[in-house]
Amino acid sequence: MAELIAKSPCDGLLPRTIGTCTIAEVDLGVLTSVAPYKGAGEVLKGPHGMTFPAPNRATGGEGARAIWFGRDMALLAGPAPDPSLAERAALTDQSDAWACVTLSGPDAEDVLARLVPVDLRAPGFAESHSIRTQLQHLNVSITRIEADTFLILAFRSMAGTL
């Protein structure tokens, strides 16, 4: 019987530094899509201490972040979802579905300007701003997590292309 060895999506590909920018794989912990049921109210406030993100925003911080992921949907990154959350939202484990990387450095905005069809320059795209867009031809989620650092999520199957 073959032995299967778990590998991260970017295993052997990252980190990589070119010029002033570094792209590195990050482990965000458990990734769970959260789609609140109608009338469920503020589903993340009690169990996870953060607000549900408004469109194109992220809440929380390192270790526990909620990223806007589409209409009435967020991606909870970090902690496993509190069991009480299942009563107020549809939950789907996405942990193995995404390649998660950070692009950081003083020229990160300039690098993304060549690859993304939206303007990610500050102050228009400030910390905790998030967007679903395309990076070249890849569907991605991009969130500014620090002044010169972007969190980029792409489908795991596209990690090499990313």
C-alpha positions as CSV (number, residue, x, y, z in Angstrom):
1,M,0.0,0.0,0.0
2,A,1.3,3.5,-0.9
3,E,2.1,5.9,1.9
4,L,0.5,9.3,1.4
5,I,2.4,12.3,2.7
6,A,0.6,15.5,3.4
7,K,2.1,18.5,1.7
8,S,1.2,22.1,1.7
9,P,-0.1,23.6,-1.6
10,C,3.2,25.6,-2.2
11,D,5.5,22.9,-0.9
12,G,8.9,23.4,-2.6
13,L,7.8,26.5,-4.4
14,L,8.0,29.2,-1.7
15,P,9.3,31.4,-0.2
16,R,10.7,33.5,-3.0
17,T,12.2,37.0,-2.9
18,I,12.6,39.1,-6.0
19,G,13.8,42.6,-5.7
20,T,12.1,44.2,-2.6
21,C,9.2,41.7,-2.5
22,T,8.8,38.3,-0.9
23,I,6.0,35.8,-1.5
24,A,5.7,33.2,1.2
25,E,3.2,30.5,2.0
26,V,1.2,31.0,5.2
27,D,-0.8,28.6,7.3
28,L,-4.0,30.3,8.2
29,G,-5.3,27.4,10.3
30,V,-8.8,26.0,9.7
31,L,-10.6,27.7,6.8
32,T,-14.4,27.6,7.0
33,S,-16.9,29.2,4.7
34,V,-19.7,30.8,6.7
35,A,-23.0,31.6,5.1
36,P,-25.5,33.0,7.7
37,Y,-29.1,31.8,7.5
38,K,-31.7,34.5,6.9
39,G,-32.3,36.5,10.0
40,A,-29.4,34.9,11.9
41,G,-28.0,38.3,13.0
42,E,-24.4,38.8,13.9
43,V,-23.2,35.2,13.7
44,L,-19.5,35.6,14.5
45,K,-19.8,38.2,17.3
46,G,-20.6,35.8,20.2
47,P,-18.6,32.7,19.3
48,H,-15.6,34.3,17.7
49,G,-15.6,37.9,19.0
50,M,-15.5,39.6,15.5
51,T,-18.1,41.1,13.3
52,F,-19.2,39.5,10.0
53,P,-17.2,41.4,7.3
54,A,-19.0,44.0,5.2
55,P,-18.5,43.6,1.4
56,N,-14.8,44.0,0.4
57,R,-13.6,44.0,4.0
58,A,-12.0,41.6,6.5
59,T,-12.4,41.6,10.3
60,G,-10.3,40.2,13.1
61,G,-6.6,39.8,12.8
62,E,-3.7,37.3,12.7
63,G,-4.8,34.0,14.1
64,A,-8.6,34.7,13.7
65,R,-9.8,36.6,10.7
66,A,-13.1,36.7,8.8
67,I,-12.7,37.6,5.1
68,W,-15.5,38.7,2.9
69,F,-15.9,35.9,0.3
70,G,-18.9,36.9,-1.7
71,R,-22.5,37.9,-1.2
72,D,-23.6,36.9,2.3
73,M,-20.5,34.7,2.7
74,A,-17.3,35.0,4.7
75,L,-14.2,32.8,5.1
76,L,-13.4,32.2,8.8
77,A,-9.6,31.7,8.9
78,G,-7.8,30.4,12.0
79,P,-10.0,28.8,14.6
80,A,-12.3,25.9,14.1
81,P,-15.8,27.2,14.0
82,D,-17.6,27.2,17.3
83,P,-20.2,24.4,17.3
84,S,-23.0,26.9,18.1
85,L,-22.3,28.6,14.8
86,A,-23.9,25.7,12.9
87,E,-27.3,26.7,14.3
88,R,-27.1,30.1,12.6
89,A,-25.0,29.5,9.4
90,A,-24.2,27.0,6.8
91,L,-20.5,25.9,7.4
92,T,-18.2,24.2,4.9
93,D,-14.6,23.2,5.7
94,Q,-12.3,24.8,3.0
95,S,-9.0,24.0,4.7
96,D,-7.6,21.9,1.9
97,A,-9.0,23.9,-0.9
98,W,-6.8,27.0,-0.9
99,A,-3.2,28.0,-1.4
100,C,-2.6,30.9,1.0
101,V,0.4,33.2,0.5
102,T,1.5,36.7,1.5
103,L,3.1,39.1,-0.9
104,S,5.1,41.7,1.1
105,G,7.5,44.5,0.5
106,P,7.6,48.1,-0.4
107,D,6.9,47.4,-4.1
108,A,4.0,44.9,-3.5
109,E,1.4,47.3,-4.8
110,D,3.4,47.8,-8.0
111,V,3.8,44.0,-8.5
112,L,0.0,43.6,-8.1
113,A,-0.7,46.5,-10.4
114,R,0.7,44.5,-13.3
115,L,-1.3,41.4,-12.5
116,V,-4.7,42.5,-11.1
117,P,-7.4,44.5,-13.0
118,V,-8.3,46.6,-9.9
119,D,-6.5,49.4,-8.1
120,L,-5.0,48.1,-4.9
121,R,-3.1,51.2,-3.9
122,A,-3.5,52.8,-0.5
123,P,-5.4,54.7,0.7
124,G,-8.2,53.5,-1.5
125,F,-7.5,49.8,-0.7
126,A,-6.4,50.1,3.0
127,E,-5.7,47.5,5.7
128,S,-8.6,45.1,6.1
129,H,-9.9,45.8,2.6
130,S,-10.5,42.6,0.6
131,I,-11.6,41.8,-2.9
132,R,-12.4,38.7,-5.0
133,T,-10.8,39.3,-8.4
134,Q,-8.4,37.8,-10.9
135,L,-4.7,37.7,-10.7
136,Q,-3.7,37.2,-14.4
137,H,-6.2,34.5,-15.2
138,L,-6.6,33.0,-11.6
139,N,-9.6,33.6,-9.4
140,V,-8.2,34.9,-6.1
141,S,-9.1,36.7,-2.9
142,I,-6.7,39.5,-2.0
143,T,-6.8,41.2,1.5
144,R,-4.4,43.9,2.6
145,I,-3.3,42.8,6.1
146,E,-0.5,45.4,6.7
147,A,0.7,48.5,5.0
148,D,2.9,46.6,2.5
149,T,1.5,43.0,2.9
150,F,-1.2,41.3,1.0
151,L,-2.8,38.0,1.8
152,I,-3.7,36.1,-1.4
153,L,-5.8,33.0,-1.6
154,A,-6.0,30.9,-4.8
155,F,-7.4,27.5,-5.5
156,R,-5.0,24.9,-4.3
157,S,-4.9,23.3,-7.7
158,M,-3.4,26.5,-9.1
159,A,-0.6,26.9,-6.5
160,G,2.1,26.3,-9.0
161,T,0.6,28.9,-11.4
162,L,0.2,31.4,-8.6
